[in-house]
Amino acid sequence: MKERMNVAELAPEGYEAMRGLEKYLHRSGLSKTTLELVKLRASQINGCGFCVDMHSHEAKKAGESDERLFSVVAWREAPYYTDAERAALALTEEATRLSDRPEAVPDHVWEEAARHFEPPLLASLVVAIATINAWNRICVTTRKIAGSLRHQTG
């Protein structure tokens, strides 16, 4: 597989705007764990090898266990996640798979997330989900190579 284009080089202002969202998210108060789990799960759903690779490694560097990383794809059946993480993962799946069901984000999923995250954090979670979905679409469309950033930067 060959990368089709480098968006960072060809649309630097757009790329920097996306990086600005990432900077905001890291200051938002959402835990690094929640952010990485959300990014990993959305990337799995969207088939973004670049982002799955990156967020698996980022989560591991931040101290995430192998058991939790290996089972994100089956988080409902795995005993490793807190209720808040489960609510974040459920919201991530619903907001990522918008066209898969008649009610895109059902009330019960929203209400469970709202039970675990105060409004400012819930708003940041929504931004995180939207941001990773945008990154996934950029990377899948341009065929960004899994591991390329990590191997390039060491």
Contacts in CASP RR format, 6 or more apart in sequence:
PFRMAT RR
TARGET T0000
AUTHOR 0000-0000-0000
METHOD contacts of the structure
MODEL  1
MKERMNVAELAPEGYEAMRGLEKYLHRSGLSKTTLELVKLRASQINGCGF
CVDMHSHEAKKAGESDERLFSVVAWREAPYYTDAERAALALTEEATRLSD
RPEAVPDHVWEEAARHFEPPLLASLVVAIATINAWNRICVTTRKIAGSLR
HQTG
1 143 0 8 1.000
1 145 0 8 1.000
2 143 0 8 1.000
2 145 0 8 1.000
3 142 0 8 1.000
3 143 0 8 1.000
3 144 0 8 1.000
3 145 0 8 1.000
3 148 0 8 1.000
4 141 0 8 1.000
4 142 0 8 1.000
4 143 0 8 1.000
5 142 0 8 1.000
6 142 0 8 1.000
7 14 0 8 1.000
7 15 0 8 1.000
7 138 0 8 1.000
7 142 0 8 1.000
8 15 0 8 1.000
18 131 0 8 1.000
18 134 0 8 1.000
18 135 0 8 1.000
18 138 0 8 1.000
21 127 0 8 1.000
21 131 0 8 1.000
22 131 0 8 1.000
24 124 0 8 1.000
24 127 0 8 1.000
25 35 0 8 1.000
25 124 0 8 1.000
25 127 0 8 1.000
25 128 0 8 1.000
25 131 0 8 1.000
26 32 0 8 1.000
26 35 0 8 1.000
28 120 0 8 1.000
28 121 0 8 1.000
28 124 0 8 1.000
28 127 0 8 1.000
28 128 0 8 1.000
29 121 0 8 1.000
29 124 0 8 1.000
30 121 0 8 1.000
30 124 0 8 1.000
30 125 0 8 1.000
30 128 0 8 1.000
32 62 0 8 1.000
33 59 0 8 1.000
33 62 0 8 1.000
33 64 0 8 1.000
33 85 0 8 1.000
34 84 0 8 1.000
34 85 0 8 1.000
34 88 0 8 1.000
34 125 0 8 1.000
35 128 0 8 1.000
36 55 0 8 1.000
36 58 0 8 1.000
36 59 0 8 1.000
36 62 0 8 1.000
36 64 0 8 1.000
37 59 0 8 1.000
37 68 0 8 1.000
37 72 0 8 1.000
37 81 0 8 1.000
37 85 0 8 1.000
37 88 0 8 1.000
37 89 0 8 1.000
38 88 0 8 1.000
38 89 0 8 1.000
38 92 0 8 1.000
38 125 0 8 1.000
38 128 0 8 1.000
38 129 0 8 1.000
38 132 0 8 1.000
39 51 0 8 1.000
39 55 0 8 1.000
39 58 0 8 1.000
39 128 0 8 1.000
39 132 0 8 1.000
40 51 0 8 1.000
40 52 0 8 1.000
40 55 0 8 1.000
40 56 0 8 1.000
40 59 0 8 1.000
40 69 0 8 1.000
40 72 0 8 1.000
41 72 0 8 1.000
41 73 0 8 1.000
41 75 0 8 1.000
41 89 0 8 1.000
41 92 0 8 1.000
41 93 0 8 1.000
41 96 0 8 1.000
42 51 0 8 1.000
42 92 0 8 1.000
42 96 0 8 1.000
42 129 0 8 1.000
42 132 0 8 1.000
42 133 0 8 1.000
42 136 0 8 1.000
43 49 0 8 1.000
43 51 0 8 1.000
43 52 0 8 1.000
43 55 0 8 1.000
43 132 0 8 1.000
43 136 0 8 1.000
44 52 0 8 1.000
44 72 0 8 1.000
44 73 0 8 1.000
45 93 0 8 1.000
45 96 0 8 1.000
45 97 0 8 1.000
46 96 0 8 1.000
46 133 0 8 1.000
46 136 0 8 1.000
46 137 0 8 1.000
46 140 0 8 1.000
47 136 0 8 1.000
47 140 0 8 1.000
48 135 0 8 1.000
48 136 0 8 1.000
48 139 0 8 1.000
48 140 0 8 1.000
48 144 0 8 1.000
49 139 0 8 1.000
49 146 0 8 1.000
50 139 0 8 1.000
50 144 0 8 1.000
50 145 0 8 1.000
50 146 0 8 1.000
50 147 0 8 1.000
50 148 0 8 1.000
50 149 0 8 1.000
51 132 0 8 1.000
51 135 0 8 1.000
51 136 0 8 1.000
51 139 0 8 1.000
52 146 0 8 1.000
53 146 0 8 1.000
53 147 0 8 1.000
53 150 0 8 1.000
54 147 0 8 1.000
54 149 0 8 1.000
54 150 0 8 1.000
56 69 0 8 1.000
57 150 0 8 1.000
59 68 0 8 1.000
59 69 0 8 1.000
60 66 0 8 1.000
60 69 0 8 1.000
65 80 0 8 1.000
67 78 0 8 1.000
67 80 0 8 1.000
68 78 0 8 1.000
68 80 0 8 1.000
68 81 0 8 1.000
71 77 0 8 1.000
71 78 0 8 1.000
71 80 0 8 1.000
72 89 0 8 1.000
75 81 0 8 1.000
75 85 0 8 1.000
75 86 0 8 1.000
75 89 0 8 1.000
76 86 0 8 1.000
81 89 0 8 1.000
83 116 0 8 1.000
84 116 0 8 1.000
84 117 0 8 1.000
87 109 0 8 1.000
87 112 0 8 1.000
87 113 0 8 1.000
87 115 0 8 1.000
87 116 0 8 1.000
87 117 0 8 1.000
88 113 0 8 1.000
88 116 0 8 1.000
88 117 0 8 1.000
88 125 0 8 1.000
90 109 0 8 1.000
90 112 0 8 1.000
90 113 0 8 1.000
91 105 0 8 1.000
91 109 0 8 1.000
91 110 0 8 1.000
91 112 0 8 1.000
91 113 0 8 1.000
91 125 0 8 1.000
91 126 0 8 1.000
91 129 0 8 1.000
92 129 0 8 1.000
94 104 0 8 1.000
94 105 0 8 1.000
94 106 0 8 1.000
94 109 0 8 1.000
95 104 0 8 1.000
95 105 0 8 1.000
95 126 0 8 1.000
95 129 0 8 1.000
95 130 0 8 1.000
95 133 0 8 1.000
96 129 0 8 1.000
96 133 0 8 1.000
98 104 0 8 1.000
98 105 0 8 1.000
113 122 0 8 1.000
113 125 0 8 1.000
114 122 0 8 1.000
117 125 0 8 1.000
138 144 0 8 1.000
END
